[in-house]
Amino acid sequence: MKTFYDVQQLLKTFGIFVYVGDRIADLEIMEDELRELYSSQLLDVKDYQMAILIVRRERQLLKDKKG
């Protein structure tokens, strides 16, 4: 898993589609969903950590672009 698209595809395998219209809110929801999948032991630690890092990096890029 290397890209944001990969994270979206991972969530899709669990039937999770996130789109509320606000990109930052989407990223926060995705992070919550990843955390929930991990706490339910549906994701291994490596996939969880990589997905969280990718989502947080994407969120930071958006905040830097806006600010």
C-alpha positions, 0 to 999 in steps of 0.5 A: 500500500503506497497511495491514497487510492490504495487506502480507498481500495482497502476500505472498499474491500470491507464495504466502506465508501467514504464521501461527504463532500468535504475532503478533510472530513472524508479523511477524518472519517477514513481514519476513524474507519481504519481505527475501527477495523484495526480494533476489530482485528480485521487489519494487521498492524502493518496495513493499519500503520501504513494506511493511517500514515497515508491518510494523515499525509494526505490531510496535511497536504490539503491543510498546507495547500489551503493555509 
